[in-house]
Amino acid sequence: MLPTIRMDNLSIRLDQIRVVSMEKRIHTVVGTLGSETMAAVDEALKLSLGIS
């Protein structure tokens, strides 16, 4: 039997925990942007946040 973590009405089997690469997940779901488009997005974000 695999170890289990128990916390106030919550039980998690350690074999249920998995590590997910956020970058890979985003690319899989959304896709990728070209370098020019990404540069424009970066610039827009900097302007909207007031970062020079």
PDB file of N, CA, C, O and CB in Angstrom:
ATOM      1  N   MET A   1       0.838  -1.182   0.000  1.00  0.00           N
ATOM      2  CA  MET A   1       0.000   0.000   0.000  1.00  0.00           C
ATOM      3  C   MET A   1       0.887   1.252   0.000  1.00  0.00           C
ATOM      4  O   MET A   1       1.885   1.318   0.718  1.00  0.00           O
ATOM      5  CB  MET A   1      -0.955  -0.005   1.222  1.00  0.00           C
ATOM      6  N   LEU A   2       0.512   2.229  -0.806  1.00  0.00           N
ATOM      7  CA  LEU A   2       1.281   3.461  -0.903  1.00  0.00           C
ATOM      8  C   LEU A   2       0.985   4.394   0.264  1.00  0.00           C
ATOM      9  O   LEU A   2      -0.114   4.358   0.819  1.00  0.00           O
ATOM     10  CB  LEU A   2       0.988   4.162  -2.219  1.00  0.00           C
ATOM     11  N   PRO A   3       1.957   5.236   0.648  1.00  0.00           N
ATOM     12  CA  PRO A   3       1.736   6.184   1.750  1.00  0.00           C
ATOM     13  C   PRO A   3       0.594   7.147   1.440  1.00  0.00           C
ATOM     14  O   PRO A   3       0.335   7.482   0.285  1.00  0.00           O
ATOM     15  CB  PRO A   3       3.018   6.974   2.035  1.00  0.00           C
ATOM     16  N   THR A   4      -0.071   7.576   2.489  1.00  0.00           N
ATOM     17  CA  THR A   4      -1.195   8.507   2.368  1.00  0.00           C
ATOM     18  C   THR A   4      -0.978   9.680   3.317  1.00  0.00           C
ATOM     19  O   THR A   4      -0.541   9.486   4.452  1.00  0.00           O
ATOM     20  CB  THR A   4      -2.548   7.796   2.671  1.00  0.00           C
ATOM     21  N   ILE A   5      -1.276  10.879   2.869  1.00  0.00           N
ATOM     22  CA  ILE A   5      -1.238  12.072   3.711  1.00  0.00           C
ATOM     23  C   ILE A   5      -2.678  12.336   4.153  1.00  0.00           C
ATOM     24  O   ILE A   5      -3.589  12.376   3.327  1.00  0.00           O
ATOM     25  CB  ILE A   5      -0.617  13.323   2.942  1.00  0.00           C
ATOM     26  N   ARG A   6      -2.874  12.514   5.457  1.00  0.00           N
ATOM     27  CA  ARG A   6      -4.224  12.788   5.977  1.00  0.00           C
ATOM     28  C   ARG A   6      -4.221  14.132   6.690  1.00  0.00           C
ATOM     29  O   ARG A   6      -3.368  14.394   7.538  1.00  0.00           O
ATOM     30  CB  ARG A   6      -4.700  11.655   6.945  1.00  0.00           C
ATOM     31  N   MET A   7      -5.183  14.981   6.338  1.00  0.00           N
ATOM     32  CA  MET A   7      -5.326  16.295   6.959  1.00  0.00           C
ATOM     33  C   MET A   7      -6.811  16.614   7.051  1.00  0.00           C
ATOM     34  O   MET A   7      -7.498  16.594   6.030  1.00  0.00           O
ATOM     35  CB  MET A   7      -4.558  17.397   6.152  1.00  0.00           C
ATOM     36  N   ASP A   8      -7.322  16.905   8.224  1.00  0.00           N
ATOM     37  CA  ASP A   8      -8.705  17.350   8.440  1.00  0.00           C
ATOM     38  C   ASP A   8      -9.654  17.026   7.291  1.00  0.00           C
ATOM     39  O   ASP A   8      -9.894  17.875   6.433  1.00  0.00           O
ATOM     40  CB  ASP A   8      -8.719  18.824   8.676  1.00  0.00           C
ATOM     41  N   ASN A   9     -10.176  15.854   7.265  1.00  0.00           N
ATOM     42  CA  ASN A   9     -11.168  15.422   6.265  1.00  0.00           C
ATOM     43  C   ASN A   9     -10.620  15.412   4.843  1.00  0.00           C
ATOM     44  O   ASN A   9     -11.395  15.435   3.887  1.00  0.00           O
ATOM     45  CB  ASN A   9     -12.380  16.324   6.323  1.00  0.00           C
ATOM     46  N   LEU A  10      -9.310  15.379   4.688  1.00  0.00           N
ATOM     47  CA  LEU A  10      -8.693  15.337   3.363  1.00  0.00           C
ATOM     48  C   LEU A  10      -7.681  14.217   3.351  1.00  0.00           C
ATOM     49  O   LEU A  10      -6.860  14.106   4.261  1.00  0.00           O
ATOM     50  CB  LEU A  10      -8.025  16.696   2.996  1.00  0.00           C
ATOM     51  N   SER A  11      -7.731  13.398   2.344  1.00  0.00           N
ATOM     52  CA  SER A  11      -6.799  12.288   2.220  1.00  0.00           C
ATOM     53  C   SER A  11      -6.221  12.296   0.806  1.00  0.00           C
ATOM     54  O   SER A  11      -6.962  12.287  -0.176  1.00  0.00           O
ATOM     55  CB  SER A  11      -7.496  10.927   2.535  1.00  0.00           C
ATOM     56  N   ILE A  12      -4.896  12.312   0.715  1.00  0.00           N
ATOM     57  CA  ILE A  12      -4.234  12.320  -0.588  1.00  0.00           C
ATOM     58  C   ILE A  12      -3.238  11.168  -0.632  1.00  0.00           C
ATOM     59  O   ILE A  12      -2.340  11.080   0.205  1.00  0.00           O
ATOM     60  CB  ILE A  12      -3.521  13.686  -0.855  1.00  0.00           C
ATOM     61  N   ARG A  13      -3.399  10.306  -1.592  1.00  0.00           N
ATOM     62  CA  ARG A  13      -2.417   9.247  -1.810  1.00  0.00           C
ATOM     63  C   ARG A  13      -1.237   9.846  -2.559  1.00  0.00           C
ATOM     64  O   ARG A  13      -1.431  10.621  -3.496  1.00  0.00           O
ATOM     65  CB  ARG A  13      -3.036   8.042  -2.600  1.00  0.00           C
ATOM     66  N   LEU A  14      -0.041   9.505  -2.170  1.00  0.00           N
ATOM     67  CA  LEU A  14       1.143  10.094  -2.785  1.00  0.00           C
ATOM     68  C   LEU A  14       1.263   9.759  -4.262  1.00  0.00           C
ATOM     69  O   LEU A  14       1.901  10.500  -5.010  1.00  0.00           O
ATOM     70  CB  LEU A  14       2.378   9.634  -2.063  1.00  0.00           C
ATOM     71  N   ASP A  15       0.660   8.649  -4.700  1.00  0.00           N
ATOM     72  CA  ASP A  15       0.715   8.317  -6.125  1.00  0.00           C
ATOM     73  C   ASP A  15      -0.231   9.202  -6.940  1.00  0.00           C
ATOM     74  O   ASP A  15      -0.197   9.164  -8.170  1.00  0.00           O
ATOM     75  CB  ASP A  15       0.365   6.839  -6.339  1.00  0.00           C
ATOM     76  N   GLN A  16      -1.082  10.004  -6.268  1.00  0.00           N
ATOM     77  CA  GLN A  16      -1.983  10.919  -6.966  1.00  0.00           C
ATOM     78  C   GLN A  16      -1.314  12.258  -7.274  1.00  0.00           C
ATOM     79  O   GLN A  16      -1.824  13.037  -8.079  1.00  0.00           O
ATOM     80  CB  GLN A  16      -3.236  11.149  -6.137  1.00  0.00           C
ATOM     81  N   ILE A  17      -0.180  12.522  -6.639  1.00  0.00           N
ATOM     82  CA  ILE A  17       0.516  13.790  -6.836  1.00  0.00           C
ATOM     83  C   ILE A  17       1.434  13.661  -8.045  1.00  0.00           C
ATOM     84  O   ILE A  17       2.179  12.689  -8.174  1.00  0.00           O
ATOM     85  CB  ILE A  17       1.323  14.195  -5.563  1.00  0.00           C
ATOM     86  N   ARG A  18       1.370  14.650  -8.923  1.00  0.00           N
ATOM     87  CA  ARG A  18       2.262  14.639 -10.071  1.00  0.00           C
ATOM     88  C   ARG A  18       2.767  16.054 -10.326  1.00  0.00           C
ATOM     89  O   ARG A  18       2.114  17.037  -9.976  1.00  0.00           O
ATOM     90  CB  ARG A  18       1.549  14.073 -11.323  1.00  0.00           C
ATOM     91  N   VAL A  19       3.920  16.133 -10.930  1.00  0.00           N
ATOM     92  CA  VAL A  19       4.526  17.425 -11.246  1.00  0.00           C
ATOM     93  C   VAL A  19       4.152  17.779 -12.676  1.00  0.00           C
ATOM     94  O   VAL A  19       4.256  16.950 -13.581  1.00  0.00           O
ATOM     95  CB  VAL A  19       6.083  17.395 -11.058  1.00  0.00           C
ATOM     96  N   VAL A  20       3.719  19.010 -12.869  1.00  0.00           N
ATOM     97  CA  VAL A  20       3.311  19.467 -14.185  1.00  0.00           C
ATOM     98  C   VAL A  20       4.196  20.637 -14.594  1.00  0.00           C
ATOM     99  O   VAL A  20       4.397  21.578 -13.825  1.00  0.00           O
ATOM    100  CB  VAL A  20       1.812  19.871 -14.196  1.00  0.00           C
ATOM    101  N   SER A  21       4.714  20.569 -15.790  1.00  0.00           N
ATOM    102  CA  SER A  21       5.478  21.682 -16.331  1.00  0.00           C
ATOM    103  C   SER A  21       4.483  22.719 -16.834  1.00  0.00           C
ATOM    104  O   SER A  21       3.779  22.479 -17.814  1.00  0.00           O
ATOM    105  CB  SER A  21       6.451  21.216 -17.473  1.00  0.00           C
ATOM    106  N   MET A  22       4.420  23.876 -16.166  1.00  0.00           N
ATOM    107  CA  MET A  22       3.470  24.913 -16.570  1.00  0.00           C
ATOM    108  C   MET A  22       3.765  25.395 -17.990  1.00  0.00           C
ATOM    109  O   MET A  22       2.844  25.620 -18.776  1.00  0.00           O
ATOM    110  CB  MET A  22       3.517  26.097 -15.588  1.00  0.00           C
ATOM    111  N   GLU A  23       5.035  25.552 -18.313  1.00  0.00           N
ATOM    112  CA  GLU A  23       5.388  26.018 -19.659  1.00  0.00           C
ATOM    113  C   GLU A  23       4.899  25.030 -20.716  1.00  0.00           C
ATOM    114  O   GLU A  23       4.307  25.432 -21.718  1.00  0.00           O
ATOM    115  CB  GLU A  23       6.916  26.216 -19.781  1.00  0.00           C
ATOM    116  N   LYS A  24       5.142  23.747 -20.495  1.00  0.00           N
ATOM    117  CA  LYS A  24       4.711  22.728 -21.453  1.00  0.00           C
ATOM    118  C   LYS A  24       3.192  22.683 -21.547  1.00  0.00           C
ATOM    119  O   LYS A  24       2.636  22.538 -22.636  1.00  0.00           O
ATOM    120  CB  LYS A  24       5.256  21.349 -21.054  1.00  0.00           C
ATOM    121  N   ARG A  25       2.520  22.808 -20.401  1.00  0.00           N
ATOM    122  CA  ARG A  25       1.053  22.772 -20.374  1.00  0.00           C
ATOM    123  C   ARG A  25       0.470  23.948 -21.156  1.00  0.00           C
ATOM    124  O   ARG A  25      -0.472  23.776 -21.930  1.00  0.00           O
ATOM    125  CB  ARG A  25       0.536  22.794 -18.919  1.00  0.00           C
ATOM    126  N   ILE A  26       1.023  25.133 -20.956  1.00  0.00           N
ATOM    127  CA  ILE A  26       0.545  26.319 -21.673  1.00  0.00           C
ATOM    128  C   ILE A  26       0.750  26.147 -23.171  1.00  0.00           C
ATOM    129  O   ILE A  26      -0.149  26.439 -23.959  1.00  0.00           O
ATOM    130  CB  ILE A  26       1.270  27.589 -21.177  1.00  0.00           C
ATOM    131  N   HIS A  27       1.920  25.678 -23.564  1.00  0.00           N
ATOM    132  CA  HIS A  27       2.198  25.482 -24.989  1.00  0.00           C
ATOM    133  C   HIS A  27       1.280  24.434 -25.600  1.00  0.00           C
ATOM    134  O   HIS A  27       0.863  24.569 -26.751  1.00  0.00           O
ATOM    135  CB  HIS A  27       3.652  25.075 -25.193  1.00  0.00           C
ATOM    136  N   THR A  28       0.963  23.395 -24.841  1.00  0.00           N
ATOM    137  CA  THR A  28       0.084  22.343 -25.336  1.00  0.00           C
ATOM    138  C   THR A  28      -1.339  22.863 -25.540  1.00  0.00           C
ATOM    139  O   THR A  28      -1.979  22.551 -26.544  1.00  0.00           O
ATOM    140  CB  THR A  28       0.080  21.157 -24.368  1.00  0.00           C
ATOM    141  N   VAL A  29      -1.827  23.650 -24.593  1.00  0.00           N
ATOM    142  CA  VAL A  29      -3.211  24.114 -24.629  1.00  0.00           C
ATOM    143  C   VAL A  29      -3.380  25.322 -25.555  1.00  0.00           C
ATOM    144  O   VAL A  29      -4.319  25.374 -26.350  1.00  0.00           O
ATOM    145  CB  VAL A  29      -3.680  24.468 -23.221  1.00  0.00           C
ATOM    146  N   VAL A  30      -2.474  26.281 -25.448  1.00  0.00           N
ATOM    147  CA  VAL A  30      -2.636  27.550 -26.152  1.00  0.00           C
ATOM    148  C   VAL A  30      -1.821  27.620 -27.438  1.00  0.00           C
ATOM    149  O   VAL A  30      -2.233  28.260 -28.405  1.00  0.00           O
ATOM    150  CB  VAL A  30      -2.247  28.690 -25.248  1.00  0.00           C
ATOM    151  N   GLY A  31      -0.681  26.971 -27.448  1.00  0.00           N
ATOM    152  CA  GLY A  31       0.215  27.062 -28.593  1.00  0.00           C
ATOM    153  C   GLY A  31       1.341  28.038 -28.303  1.00  0.00           C
ATOM    154  O   GLY A  31       1.573  28.406 -27.151  1.00  0.00           O
ATOM    155  N   THR A  32       2.028  28.448 -29.330  1.00  0.00           N
ATOM    156  CA  THR A  32       3.148  29.365 -29.161  1.00  0.00           C
ATOM    157  C   THR A  32       2.942  30.604 -30.029  1.00  0.00           C
ATOM    158  O   THR A  32       2.157  30.598 -30.977  1.00  0.00           O
ATOM    159  CB  THR A  32       4.483  28.670 -29.515  1.00  0.00           C
ATOM    160  N   LEU A  33       3.660  31.655 -29.682  1.00  0.00           N
ATOM    161  CA  LEU A  33       3.615  32.887 -30.455  1.00  0.00           C
ATOM    162  C   LEU A  33       4.957  33.087 -31.142  1.00  0.00           C
ATOM    163  O   LEU A  33       5.993  32.647 -30.644  1.00  0.00           O
ATOM    164  CB  LEU A  33       3.267  34.100 -29.554  1.00  0.00           C
ATOM    165  N   GLY A  34       4.928  33.751 -32.284  1.00  0.00           N
ATOM    166  CA  GLY A  34       6.167  34.094 -32.956  1.00  0.00           C
ATOM    167  C   GLY A  34       6.948  35.106 -32.135  1.00  0.00           C
ATOM    168  O   GLY A  34       6.380  35.761 -31.261  1.00  0.00           O
ATOM    169  N   SER A  35       8.232  35.243 -32.400  1.00  0.00           N
ATOM    170  CA  SER A  35       9.071  36.126 -31.596  1.00  0.00           C
ATOM    171  C   SER A  35       8.636  37.591 -31.714  1.00  0.00           C
ATOM    172  O   SER A  35       8.707  38.328 -30.730  1.00  0.00           O
ATOM    173  CB  SER A  35      10.530  35.982 -32.015  1.00  0.00           C
ATOM    174  N   GLU A  36       8.190  38.027 -32.895  1.00  0.00           N
ATOM    175  CA  GLU A  36       7.734  39.412 -33.053  1.00  0.00           C
ATOM    176  C   GLU A  36       6.455  39.656 -32.256  1.00  0.00           C
ATOM    177  O   GLU A  36       6.317  40.692 -31.605  1.00  0.00           O
ATOM    178  CB  GLU A  36       7.500  39.736 -34.540  1.00  0.00           C
ATOM    179  N   THR A  37       5.531  38.717 -32.303  1.00  0.00           N
ATOM    180  CA  THR A  37       4.282  38.849 -31.552  1.00  0.00           C
ATOM    181  C   THR A  37       4.562  38.841 -30.055  1.00  0.00           C
ATOM    182  O   THR A  37       3.980  39.624 -29.305  1.00  0.00           O
ATOM    183  CB  THR A  37       3.302  37.715 -31.919  1.00  0.00           C
ATOM    184  N   MET A  38       5.453  37.956 -29.622  1.00  0.00           N
ATOM    185  CA  MET A  38       5.791  37.875 -28.194  1.00  0.00           C
ATOM    186  C   MET A  38       6.445  39.159 -27.725  1.00  0.00           C
ATOM    187  O   MET A  38       6.180  39.620 -26.615  1.00  0.00           O
ATOM    188  CB  MET A  38       6.719  36.683 -27.920  1.00  0.00           C
ATOM    189  N   ALA A  39       7.304  39.746 -28.563  1.00  0.00           N
ATOM    190  CA  ALA A  39       7.944  41.012 -28.216  1.00  0.00           C
ATOM    191  C   ALA A  39       6.887  42.110 -28.061  1.00  0.00           C
ATOM    192  O   ALA A  39       6.981  42.936 -27.153  1.00  0.00           O
ATOM    193  CB  ALA A  39       8.987  41.409 -29.293  1.00  0.00           C
ATOM    194  N   ALA A  40       5.893  42.124 -28.935  1.00  0.00           N
ATOM    195  CA  ALA A  40       4.816  43.114 -28.845  1.00  0.00           C
ATOM    196  C   ALA A  40       3.989  42.907 -27.576  1.00  0.00           C
ATOM    197  O   ALA A  40       3.597  43.877 -26.927  1.00  0.00           O
ATOM    198  CB  ALA A  40       3.909  43.034 -30.087  1.00  0.00           C
ATOM    199  N   VAL A  41       3.724  41.661 -27.223  1.00  0.00           N
ATOM    200  CA  VAL A  41       2.993  41.354 -25.993  1.00  0.00           C
ATOM    201  C   VAL A  41       3.800  41.803 -24.785  1.00  0.00           C
ATOM    202  O   VAL A  41       3.259  42.422 -23.869  1.00  0.00           O
ATOM    203  CB  VAL A  41       2.678  39.844 -25.901  1.00  0.00           C
ATOM    204  N   ASP A  42       5.093  41.494 -24.778  1.00  0.00           N
ATOM    205  CA  ASP A  42       5.963  41.915 -23.677  1.00  0.00           C
ATOM    206  C   ASP A  42       5.947  43.431 -23.518  1.00  0.00           C
ATOM    207  O   ASP A  42       5.838  43.943 -22.403  1.00  0.00           O
ATOM    208  CB  ASP A  42       7.398  41.426 -23.909  1.00  0.00           C
ATOM    209  N   GLU A  43       6.053  44.138 -24.622  1.00  0.00           N
ATOM    210  CA  GLU A  43       6.051  45.614 -24.590  1.00  0.00           C
ATOM    211  C   GLU A  43       4.715  46.139 -24.068  1.00  0.00           C
ATOM    212  O   GLU A  43       4.691  47.064 -23.257  1.00  0.00           O
ATOM    213  CB  GLU A  43       6.333  46.194 -26.002  1.00  0.00           C
ATOM    214  N   ALA A  44       3.620  45.569 -24.517  1.00  0.00           N
ATOM    215  CA  ALA A  44       2.297  45.981 -24.058  1.00  0.00           C
ATOM    216  C   ALA A  44       2.135  45.744 -22.544  1.00  0.00           C
ATOM    217  O   ALA A  44       1.584  46.587 -21.835  1.00  0.00           O
ATOM    218  CB  ALA A  44       1.206  45.220 -24.839  1.00  0.00           C
ATOM    219  N   LEU A  45       2.613  44.602 -22.064  1.00  0.00           N
ATOM    220  CA  LEU A  45       2.547  44.319 -20.635  1.00  0.00           C
ATOM    221  C   LEU A  45       3.360  45.309 -19.833  1.00  0.00           C
ATOM    222  O   LEU A  45       2.909  45.789 -18.793  1.00  0.00           O
ATOM    223  CB  LEU A  45       3.026  42.915 -20.353  1.00  0.00           C
ATOM    224  N   LYS A  46       4.564  45.623 -20.310  1.00  0.00           N
ATOM    225  CA  LYS A  46       5.421  46.591 -19.616  1.00  0.00           C
ATOM    226  C   LYS A  46       4.735  47.958 -19.565  1.00  0.00           C
ATOM    227  O   LYS A  46       4.735  48.612 -18.523  1.00  0.00           O
ATOM    228  CB  LYS A  46       6.802  46.706 -20.318  1.00  0.00           C
ATOM    229  N   LEU A  47       4.158  48.385 -20.672  1.00  0.00           N
ATOM    230  CA  LEU A  47       3.467  49.674 -20.702  1.00  0.00           C
ATOM    231  C   LEU A  47       2.262  49.686 -19.758  1.00  0.00           C
ATOM    232  O   LEU A  47       2.047  50.660 -19.038  1.00  0.00           O
ATOM    233  CB  LEU A  47       3.017  49.999 -22.129  1.00  0.00           C
ATOM    234  N   SER A  48       1.481  48.613 -19.762  1.00  0.00           N
ATOM    235  CA  SER A  48       0.287  48.569 -18.914  1.00  0.00           C
ATOM    236  C   SER A  48       0.640  48.519 -17.421  1.00  0.00           C
ATOM    237  O   SER A  48      -0.134  48.975 -16.579  1.00  0.00           O
ATOM    238  CB  SER A  48      -0.570  47.358 -19.285  1.00  0.00           C
ATOM    239  N   LEU A  49       1.805  47.964 -17.106  1.00  0.00           N
ATOM    240  CA  LEU A  49       2.230  47.870 -15.699  1.00  0.00           C
ATOM    241  C   LEU A  49       3.104  49.048 -15.280  1.00  0.00           C
ATOM    242  O   LEU A  49       3.487  49.160 -14.115  1.00  0.00           O
ATOM    243  CB  LEU A  49       2.988  46.567 -15.467  1.00  0.00           C
ATOM    244  N   GLY A  50       3.417  49.925 -16.232  1.00  0.00           N
ATOM    245  CA  GLY A  50       4.262  51.079 -15.918  1.00  0.00           C
ATOM    246  C   GLY A  50       5.719  50.737 -15.725  1.00  0.00           C
ATOM    247  O   GLY A  50       6.442  51.430 -15.009  1.00  0.00           O
ATOM    248  N   ILE A  51       6.149  49.663 -16.365  1.00  0.00           N
ATOM    249  CA  ILE A  51       7.547  49.219 -16.284  1.00  0.00           C
ATOM    250  C   ILE A  51       8.268  49.688 -17.543  1.00  0.00           C
ATOM    251  O   ILE A  51       7.814  49.443 -18.660  1.00  0.00           O
ATOM    252  CB  ILE A  51       7.649  47.654 -16.126  1.00  0.00           C
ATOM    253  N   SER A  52       9.392  50.361 -17.346  1.00  0.00           N
ATOM    254  CA  SER A  52      10.126  50.855 -18.513  1.00  0.00           C
ATOM    255  C   SER A  52      11.202  49.893 -18.950  1.00  0.00           C
ATOM    256  O   SER A  52      11.912  50.159 -19.919  1.00  0.00           O
ATOM    257  CB  SER A  52      10.741  52.201 -18.220  1.00  0.00           C
TER     258      SER A  52
END
